[in-house]
Amino acid sequence: MLCHSASVTETEMMQRVIAILTQAKVTADGLSEDEAFEDLNSDTQLIGQLIRETLDFDSIVVGSNDPQDVANAVADALTERVGLLASCFVAAFVHLASHYDAGDGSSARVLQQFALAWELDESD
């Protein structure tokens, strides 16, 4: 599939991404007329927790104490994990956008159905 992490499973990551997107939509719907989307501050606690768990560096193994080797190992792990997290957001966005373009109902309903489908697909 598109995303995974040693500490967060692919299904957990996708479920959290969908929860973050759903919360952002609820928050955006609650903005008053004088507030702009720049004022949108979705649940940073959910985002922060997912980032911390995605960027769990406990499993990084460095073969030497050379600062460049350490920097390279951290950069490789960071690139991989952030890329995997971003791929989950991209997959959720593409799925939501395709349903939006087809006129398939509310974004909350589409995200819920996507989360269920993703979980079922993972269990197969």
Sequence and secondary structure as in RCSB ss.txt:
>XXXX:A:sequence
MLCHSASVTETEMMQRVIAILTQAKVTADGLSEDEAFEDLNSDTQLIGQLIRETLDFDSIVVGSNDPQDVANAVA
DALTERVGLLASCFVAAFVHLASHYDAGDGSSARVLQQFALAWELDESD
>XXXX:A:secstr
     SSS HHHHHHHHHHHHHHHHHHHHT  TT  GGG    HHHHHHHHHHHT GGG   SS  HHHHHHHHH
HHHHHHHHHHHHHHHHHHHHHHHHHHHT S HHHHHHHHHHHHHHHHH 
